[in-house]
Amino acid sequence: MIGKILSLRWLLTSVLVLAAVAVMIRLGIWQLDRMSQRLTFNARVQEQVTAEPLVLDEQALQSDLYSLEYRQVTVTGTFLPEDEIVLRNQVWEGEFGTEFGVALFTPLLIQGTDMAILVERGWIPQENSSQGVRGVYRQDGQVTLTGRLRRAETDFNINQWLHPDPELDAGQSRLDAWNNLDLERIAAQMQIPILPVYLQIALEGELTSPPFPIQSEIDLSEGPHLGYAIQWFTFAALLLIGYPFYLQRQEMKKL
């Protein structure tokens, strides 16, 4: 049978079959790697969501907050509406179905410090998204907020490729509406430094008017990766085992 596989007549077909088997095995290994990454992520998140809530004060700012994503925190400070921004293309499942709008982000100057944290205050309707209109959501004076720390999605994603944020035009000092939450670029247009994480505030009670806090559920499952890996390994085994039988049948047809 090895001779038939390596014969000139079947050489090209055999090479393609072996290449396909190699690709399937590699895809299976890739899915196992994805599962390993998912389990590592789950462990990191689980550690933070079960940890003692953190008071975000001057002392806490000395910690590596980037590594504390999903940690529940409480912070007191004053909003800086002049540096407020919105994130476009956000949807909300409202009373009358899906509604389009923006996510409202306002920096909070942390009490007793010269640092601010960007706060995702929630979803507001599109008609109230412009800088002149959204003053109805302004909160003056000192506030105390509870929520969880989140990292901005600064790694390359399809949305950044399809909908990149524009560069500033001549004479333009800041962007008000963003397609992607880029904390580095947002920090560059502020006078006060901001933290490398933002605060996703918790929903407290039943709200009847925007902004509606956005807190998606955290998926801590293993995902479908193990199942996909088994499928790819099965396909590779079926092809590798079945190909010699296929060759044998073809040779028998010639007799």
N, C-alpha and C positions, 0 to 999 in steps of 0.2 A: 504493500500500500504506500509506503514511503516513496518507492520508486515512481509510482503513478503521480503522486503529489508533485514530485520534482521533475516529472517528464516535461519536455518542451511544450507539449500540447496544453498541459494544465498549469504551466509555470506562472503565467500572468494571473490566472484566476486564483491560484494558491497564494500568491503574494497579496492580492487584494483581500482575500479571506483572512489571512494572518494579520494584515494591517487593521482590518475591521475589528478583529479580536483584541488587538493591542489597544485600540482606541476605546473599546468598551470597558476593558479592564482599567484603563486610566480614568475613565469617567466614574467608574465605581470607586476608585481610590479617592478621587476628587470629592465625591459625595461623603465619604467617610471623614475626609478632612473638614468638610463643611459642618458635619455633625459634631466633630471635636471642637471646632470654633464656637458652635452654638452652645455646647455644654459649658465651655469656659465662660461665655457671656452670661449664661443663666446663673452660674455660680457667683459671678461678680455682682449681678443684679440682686440675687437673693441675699447676699451678704449686706448690701446697702439698705434694702427695703426692710430688713429685720433689725437693723442697727438702731441704736438710741437716736431720737431726733436731735439735730444739731442746731444750736443757736448761732446764726451767722453774724458774728460780731467781729471786732478788731482782732481778737485772738484766733478765731476760726479762720480768718483770712490768711493766716500763716500756713494753713494746711494745703495739701495738694487737692484742691477742689475738683479738678478735672477727673481725678481717679474716684471721686465720690459720687459719680452720676447715679441718679435714682435715690440718693439719700434724702430723707425728709428733713426740711429745715424750716426754721422760723426766723424772720428778719424784720427789723424795724427801720424805717427811714422815711425819706420824702421823695415823691415822684419828681422827675425832671421832664415836664411835658415838652419843653423846647427841643429835646433830643428824641422824641417819640418817633417810631416808624411803624409801618404796617407791612405784613407779608401777604402778597396777592394770592388769588386762586384758592381760597379756603372755602370748604362747604360745611353746612350745618343742617342736620336733620331736624328741622323746625316743626312747628304745629301744622303747617300746610305743605309738608314735604321738604325736599332738598332745596336749600337756599344758598346762594353764592354771596361771598363776602370776603373779608380779610381778617387776619389775626393781628390784634393790637399789641404792640410791644412798647413798654415805657420803662426807661431806666429809673432805678430807685437808688438814691444816694443813701448809703448805709449809715445809720446813726453812729456818730463818734469816729468816722473814718472819712477819707477823701476818695473812696472807691464806690463805684456803683455796680449794680447787677441789673441786667436786662430782664424785665419781667414780662412773661407772656400772659397778658391779662385776659385774653380770650377772643372769641369770634364776635365781629360786629358786621352788620349788613353793608353791602357795597355802597349804598347811597350815603352812608355816613363815614366813608373811608377817607375823604379828602381832609387835608390839614385844617381847613377853615371850619368844617362841620363837626368834626369829632371832639370838639371842646365840650360837648355834652357829657363825655365820659371822664372829664378831668376830675382828679381827686387831689384836693389841696390839703396841706397840713400833714402831720405825721401819721403813718399807717403801720400796722403790723400784719404781715402776710405769712401764710403757711403754704408750703408746696414742696416740690421735689426738684433737685438740681438736674439739669439736662445738658448734654453736649449739643452743639450745633452740628448739623450734618454738612461738614465742610469737605468730606471726601467726595471724589468725583461721582456724580450720579447722572442719570439720563436727563433729569430736569435741568441741571446746570448746563448741559450741552444744548438742550432744545430751547431753554429760556434763560440765557445768561443775563446777569444784571449789567445794565449799561455803564460805561465809564462816565465820569462827570464831564459835562460840557464846560467850555470856557466861561468863567464867571459864576459857575454853579459850585456851591460849597458843600452841598449834601444831597443825598437821595432820600426821599421820603417813603416811597413805595418800592419794595424789594421782591424779587422772584425767589431768592434763596437767602437763608439766614446765615450770613457771613459775618461772624462776630469781629473778625480782624478788620474788615472794611468798615463796619459800623463803628468800631472803636476809633478808627482814624478820623471820623468826622465829628467826634465828640471832644469837648474840652476836658471832661473828667474821665479818667481811665475806668474801664469796666472789666469785670471778671471774665475768664475764659469759658464760663458756663452761664446758662440763663436759668431763671426760676419759672417753673410751670406751676402756677398756683392751683391749690386744691379747691374743689367745688364744696362749698359749705352751705347746706340748706338748699332750698328750691328757688332758683332764680327765675324771674319772670321778664327781665329786661336785660339786654346785652350790656357789657361784654359777657359772653358765656364761656367760662373756663374750658379749655381743651385738655383733657387728660385721657388719652387712649389707654386701653388695657395692655398690660405687659404680658406678652406671650412667653412663658417659660417652659414650653414643651420642647421635645427633642426635634420637632419638625419632621418633614417627610424624608430626610436624607438617608436614613438607614434603609427604608423601603426602596428608594431609588437605587442605592448601591447594590442591593440584592438583585434588583431587576437587571442592572447592567452586567453583573457577574453571571447571572443566569443566561442572558442573551449570549455572552461570550462563550460559556460552556456549551450551549446548544449548537452554536455555530462551529466550535472547534470539534465537538464530537460528531455532529451530523455531517460535516463536510466529507470525511472519508467514505461514509455510507453513500453519499450522493455520487462520489466518484465511482464507487464500485457498481452502482446501478447503471451509470452511464456506460461503463466499460462492458457490462453484461448485455446491454442493448446492441452492442456491435457484434456479439456472437451469433 
